[in-house]
């Protein structure tokens, strides 16, 4: 099931969306969904690495978050 979400983007991002959606012959929504999925996949990977580091070094989760600037 897909839901509608409203976001505000600057003109540069809108231009990129227009350009790539036309070139790839896909919708702007498709590009945004792919970008978000890739972002969340990478974020999940980074968080997993942080959790492993926390466990392996005996650091507190807060210390690791601070090291990563989070």
Order of alpha helices (4+ residues) and beta strands (2+ residues): alpha-alpha-alpha
